[in-house]
Amino acid sequence: MHQRRCDIAIAGGGLAGGLIALALARHRPDLEIVLLEAGARLGGEKRWSWFATDLDAAGAELLAPVRKTQWDGGYEVAFPAHARTLSTPYRSMHSADFAAAIGRALPGDAIVTGAKITGLDATGATLVGATRIEARAVIDCRGVAGSGHLAGGWQVFLGRHLRLGQPHGLPRPTIMDARVAQEGGYRFLYVLPLGPCDLFLEDTYYQDTPRLDRTILAARLDAYARRHGWHGRVEAEETGVLPVVTGGDFTAFQAEQAAPGVAAAGARGGFVHPLTSYTLPFAVETALFVAEQAGLPGEKLAALLAARGRAHWAATRFYRLLGAMLLGAAEPAERYRVFQRFYRLPQPLIERFYAARSTGADALRVLAGKPPVKLSRAFAALTGSRPALVAEPAR
């Protein structure tokens, strides 16, 4: 068996694992780390986006080396009865640029792609081919698609990068365009103007099942592009099936996901926004925390991250409640009304919502007034239960 030793082994080179590697390279360059990714490259084929207000100064600094597209002129939303431009700056980065930044920050032998992990424990990782990576601390950042210990619904999407034959003329992103047929769930189009002739289009659904039919969604994306006069070639494509968590047994989820003494981060650690499925702000916070605590024994680091996961679960209860109302109280074709009403609220409240920093006053403001759903259905949604979040393969 071939053996290698390091201070910290990170399993999973997606957003969570890559950010931890970046934070360690920046704040603890004295430590030897190994970043293990099963795929051919870090991050795969993905695009991550966030509001500038999601991150504090330290978080923005961590992402500074990554090439990204920035819109300081805000973003737009559009619903059947309401449209609005908000001034919150918006950011987006592609996984290839993320991987390039990590490659610049780490020594060449610190990144191991094509690393198929057969075993992970408190002292290291075993790979296909009998390679053993021994480590003082092990952090598991491999994603998790769902769990029988969690309940809720699903956010599914198909996204495409289009290279157009002529300029599109869009000055800013549209985060939600819900002026489309709802198709059995809350459906909206997401539009990012990446360059004068480049667009990223994403067709997104909040629905009750994890079913994603690539053929159907591709046809709907094509129709949306034609309706706006956007013609060009597809440069890249990505899909996602993300859990929208409304409840469950988080302690059982933690026990299911983590091996004893192995720290869990990213979605595996529960660091997600229950309603939006956003992970980037929490991945940044976790990465900086790991860098601060990187000198600890692995078991201690694992315990601290598990405690942070439980604290995050407790702090995001309000969003699980809203998710239960969205999925359980609103008829699928009427779910857009929840967000249509939400986007009439003050911009600072909306910013805090996406960053999962809503105040008690924010919660009262969101829930006050005439609800966009029937009270009887809202009560049934809050007192009932949602299906377990067990994923199925994409089609």
C-alpha positions in Angstrom: 0.0 0.0 0.0 1.3 3.4 -1.0 1.1 5.9 1.9 1.3 9.6 2.1 1.1 11.9 5.2 -0.3 15.4 5.6 -1.8 17.6 8.3 -5.3 17.9 6.9 -7.0 15.7 4.3 -10.1 17.2 2.6 -12.5 14.8 0.9 -14.4 16.5 -1.9 -13.2 19.3 -4.2 -16.4 21.1 -4.6 -17.4 24.5 -3.2 -17.0 23.6 0.5 -13.8 21.6 0.2 -12.3 24.1 -2.2 -13.0 27.0 0.0 -11.5 25.3 3.0 -8.4 24.6 0.9 -8.2 28.3 -0.1 -8.6 29.5 3.5 -5.9 27.1 4.8 -3.5 28.1 2.0 -4.1 31.8 2.9 -4.1 31.6 6.7 -2.2 28.5 7.5 0.4 28.0 4.7 2.6 26.1 7.2 0.2 23.1 7.1 0.4 20.4 4.4 -3.0 19.7 3.0 -4.3 17.2 0.5 -7.5 17.9 -1.4 -9.2 14.8 -2.9 -11.6 15.1 -5.7 -13.3 12.1 -7.4 -13.9 13.9 -10.6 -11.6 15.0 -13.4 -11.4 18.6 -12.0 -12.3 20.5 -9.0 -15.8 21.8 -8.9 -17.1 19.9 -11.9 -19.4 21.9 -14.2 -21.2 24.4 -11.9 -21.9 28.0 -11.4 -22.2 29.6 -7.9 -23.8 33.0 -7.3 -24.4 35.2 -4.3 -25.4 38.6 -3.2 -22.5 40.9 -2.1 -24.3 41.4 1.2 -24.1 37.6 2.0 -20.4 38.0 2.9 -18.5 40.1 5.4 -15.1 41.6 4.6 -13.2 38.5 5.5 -15.4 36.4 3.3 -15.1 38.7 0.3 -11.4 38.7 0.8 -11.3 34.9 0.7 -13.0 34.9 -2.7 -11.0 37.9 -4.1 -8.5 35.6 -6.0 -11.3 33.9 -7.9 -12.3 35.4 -11.3 -15.9 36.3 -11.1 -18.7 38.3 -12.9 -19.9 41.2 -10.8 -23.0 43.4 -11.2 -22.9 46.4 -9.0 -26.1 47.8 -10.5 -28.2 45.3 -8.7 -30.7 42.8 -10.1 -34.3 42.4 -11.2 -37.3 40.2 -10.3 -40.5 39.8 -12.3 -43.8 38.2 -11.3 -47.3 38.2 -13.0 -48.4 41.1 -10.7 -45.1 42.7 -9.6 -41.7 43.6 -11.0 -38.9 45.3 -9.2 -35.2 46.3 -9.5 -33.2 46.0 -6.3 -29.8 47.7 -5.9 -28.0 44.8 -4.0 -24.8 43.9 -5.9 -24.7 40.4 -7.3 -21.7 38.0 -7.9 -21.2 34.8 -9.8 -18.3 32.5 -10.5 -17.8 29.4 -12.6 -16.3 26.2 -11.3 -13.4 26.4 -13.8 -12.3 29.8 -12.4 -12.7 28.5 -8.9 -10.5 25.5 -9.7 -7.9 27.7 -11.3 -7.7 29.9 -8.2 -7.3 26.8 -6.0 -4.6 25.5 -8.3 -2.7 28.8 -8.0 -3.0 28.8 -4.2 -1.9 25.2 -3.5 1.3 23.3 -4.3 0.8 21.0 -7.3 0.9 17.8 -5.3 -1.8 19.0 -2.9 -4.6 18.4 -5.4 -5.5 14.9 -6.3 -8.2 14.5 -8.9 -9.7 11.2 -10.0 -9.4 10.2 -6.3 -12.0 7.5 -5.6 -12.3 7.2 -1.9 -13.1 3.7 -0.6 -12.7 4.5 3.1 -12.7 7.6 5.3 -11.8 7.6 9.0 -10.4 9.8 11.7 -6.8 9.1 10.6 -7.1 9.4 6.9 -8.5 8.3 3.6 -8.1 5.1 1.5 -8.3 5.4 -2.2 -8.9 2.9 -5.0 -5.6 1.3 -5.8 -4.7 0.9 -2.1 -3.3 4.4 -1.7 -3.6 5.6 1.9 -3.6 9.3 2.8 -2.7 9.6 6.5 -3.8 12.9 8.2 -4.0 14.5 11.6 -7.5 15.8 10.7 -10.0 14.7 8.0 -12.8 16.8 6.7 -15.6 15.3 4.6 -16.9 17.8 2.1 -18.5 15.3 -0.3 -22.0 16.4 -1.3 -25.2 14.8 -0.1 -28.3 14.6 -2.4 -30.8 13.8 0.2 -31.6 11.8 3.4 -34.4 9.8 4.8 -33.9 11.7 8.1 -34.9 15.0 6.5 -38.2 16.1 5.1 -39.3 18.7 2.5 -39.4 19.1 -1.2 -36.9 19.8 -4.0 -35.4 22.5 -6.1 -34.4 21.2 -9.5 -32.9 23.1 -12.4 -31.2 23.0 -15.7 -28.8 25.8 -16.6 -27.0 26.7 -19.8 -24.3 29.1 -20.9 -25.3 30.6 -24.3 -23.0 32.3 -26.7 -25.3 34.6 -28.8 -24.8 35.9 -32.3 -25.5 39.5 -31.3 -25.5 41.5 -28.1 -28.4 40.9 -25.7 -28.4 44.4 -24.1 -29.2 43.3 -20.6 -27.7 45.6 -17.9 -28.2 43.3 -14.9 -29.3 39.8 -13.8 -32.9 38.7 -13.4 -32.9 36.5 -10.4 -36.5 35.4 -10.7 -38.7 35.7 -13.8 -41.9 33.9 -12.8 -43.9 35.2 -15.7 -43.9 31.7 -17.2 -46.2 28.6 -17.0 -45.7 27.2 -13.5 -45.7 23.5 -14.7 -46.7 21.9 -11.4 -44.5 23.8 -9.0 -43.0 27.3 -8.4 -41.1 27.8 -11.7 -38.9 30.8 -12.6 -36.2 31.6 -15.1 -32.8 32.9 -13.9 -30.8 35.1 -16.3 -27.2 36.2 -15.9 -25.6 38.5 -18.6 -22.1 37.2 -18.4 -20.8 39.4 -21.2 -22.2 41.4 -24.2 -23.0 38.2 -26.1 -23.0 35.7 -23.3 -26.0 34.6 -21.1 -26.5 32.0 -18.4 -30.1 30.8 -18.4 -31.5 28.5 -15.7 -35.0 27.0 -15.5 -35.7 26.3 -11.8 -38.6 24.5 -10.1 -39.7 24.2 -6.4 -41.5 20.9 -6.6 -42.6 17.9 -4.5 -40.4 15.3 -6.2 -36.8 15.2 -7.2 -37.7 14.3 -10.8 -35.6 16.2 -13.4 -36.3 15.5 -17.1 -33.4 17.1 -19.0 -35.2 16.8 -22.3 -38.3 18.7 -21.1 -36.4 21.4 -19.3 -34.1 21.9 -22.3 -37.1 22.4 -24.6 -38.5 25.0 -22.1 -35.2 26.8 -22.0 -35.1 26.9 -25.8 -38.6 28.3 -25.9 -37.8 31.0 -23.4 -34.7 32.0 -25.3 -36.6 32.2 -28.6 -39.3 34.3 -27.0 -36.6 36.9 -26.1 -34.9 36.7 -29.4 -31.7 35.1 -28.0 -30.1 32.7 -30.6 -26.8 31.1 -30.2 -24.9 28.0 -29.3 -24.7 26.2 -25.9 -21.3 26.5 -24.4 -21.9 24.5 -21.2 -24.8 22.9 -19.3 -25.4 21.9 -15.7 -28.3 20.3 -13.8 -29.1 20.2 -10.1 -31.5 18.4 -7.7 -31.3 20.2 -4.3 -33.3 19.5 -1.1 -35.6 22.1 0.3 -35.6 21.2 3.9 -38.7 21.7 6.0 -38.0 19.5 9.0 -36.5 16.2 10.2 -34.2 14.7 12.7 -30.9 16.6 12.3 -29.0 14.6 14.9 -29.9 11.4 13.0 -28.8 13.1 9.8 -25.4 14.0 11.3 -24.9 10.4 12.5 -25.8 9.1 9.0 -23.4 11.4 7.2 -20.2 11.5 9.3 -17.8 8.8 10.4 -16.5 9.0 14.0 -13.8 11.7 14.3 -14.3 12.9 10.8 -15.4 16.5 10.4 -18.3 17.2 8.1 -18.7 20.5 6.1 -20.8 21.8 3.3 -24.2 20.1 2.7 -22.9 17.0 4.4 -22.5 19.1 7.6 -25.9 20.7 7.2 -24.6 24.1 6.2 -27.2 25.1 3.7 -30.1 27.6 3.5 -33.1 25.4 4.1 -35.4 27.3 1.7 -33.1 28.6 -1.1 -30.6 25.7 -0.9 -27.8 28.4 -1.0 -24.5 27.1 0.4 -21.9 29.6 -0.5 -22.2 32.1 2.4 -22.0 29.2 4.9 -19.2 27.5 3.1 -17.2 30.7 3.3 -17.9 31.0 7.0 -17.0 27.4 7.6 -13.8 27.7 5.7 -12.6 30.6 7.7 -13.6 28.9 10.9 -11.6 25.8 9.9 -8.5 27.9 9.2 -8.8 29.5 12.7 -9.0 26.0 14.3 -6.7 24.1 12.0 -4.2 23.3 14.7 -6.6 21.2 16.7 -6.7 17.4 16.7 -9.0 16.0 14.2 -11.6 14.7 16.7 -11.8 18.1 18.3 -12.3 19.8 14.9 -15.0 17.3 14.1 -16.8 18.0 17.3 -16.7 21.7 16.8 -18.0 21.5 13.3 -20.8 19.2 14.4 -21.8 21.7 17.1 -21.8 24.5 14.5 -24.0 22.3 12.3 -26.5 21.9 15.1 -26.4 25.6 15.9 -27.0 26.4 12.2 -30.0 24.0 12.2 -31.5 25.8 15.2 -30.9 29.2 13.8 -32.6 28.4 10.5 -35.9 27.1 11.8 -37.8 30.1 10.4 -36.8 29.2 6.9 -37.9 25.6 7.3 -41.3 27.0 8.5 -41.5 29.1 5.3 -40.5 26.1 3.2 -43.3 24.1 4.8 -45.8 26.8 3.9 -44.5 27.2 0.4 -44.6 23.5 -0.4 -47.5 22.4 1.8 -49.9 25.4 1.9 -49.8 26.7 -1.6 -51.2 24.9 -4.6 -48.3 24.1 -6.9 -49.4 26.5 -9.6 -49.9 29.3 -7.0 -46.6 29.0 -5.2 -45.2 32.0 -7.1 -47.5 34.2 -5.1 -45.4 33.6 -1.9 -42.3 35.1 -3.6 -44.3 37.7 -5.4 -45.5 39.0 -2.0 -42.1 38.6 -0.4 -40.4 40.8 -3.0 -42.6 43.8 -2.0 -40.8 43.9 1.3 -38.0 46.3 2.2 -34.6 45.5 0.5 -32.6 45.2 3.7 -35.0 42.5 4.9 -34.6 40.6 1.6 -30.8 40.8 1.9 -30.9 39.4 5.5 -33.2 36.7 4.3 -30.8 35.3 1.7 -27.9 35.5 4.1 -30.0 33.6 6.7 -29.6 36.5 9.1 -33.3 37.4 9.4 -34.2 39.2 12.7 -37.3 38.6 14.8 -38.8 41.7 13.4 -38.1 40.4 9.9 -40.0 37.2 10.6 -43.0 39.1 11.9 -42.9 41.3 8.8 -42.8 38.3 6.5 -45.7 36.6 8.2 -47.8 39.7 8.9 -50.7 40.8 6.8 -53.0 38.8 4.4 -51.2 35.5 3.6 -50.9 34.5 -0.1 -52.2 31.0 0.9 -55.4 29.8 2.7 -55.1 29.9 6.5 -56.6 26.3 6.7 -53.9 25.0 4.3 -51.2 27.0 6.1 -52.2 25.4 9.5 -52.3 21.9 7.9 -48.8 22.5 6.4 -47.3 23.6 9.7 -48.8 20.7 11.7 -48.4 18.0 9.1 -45.4 16.3 7.7 -43.5 16.4 4.4 -42.1 13.4 2.5 -38.6 12.2 3.3 -35.8 13.8 1.1 -34.8 10.7 -0.8 -33.3 11.5 -4.2 -33.7 9.7 -7.5 -31.4 9.8 -10.5 -31.8 12.6 -13.1 -33.2 11.6 -16.5 
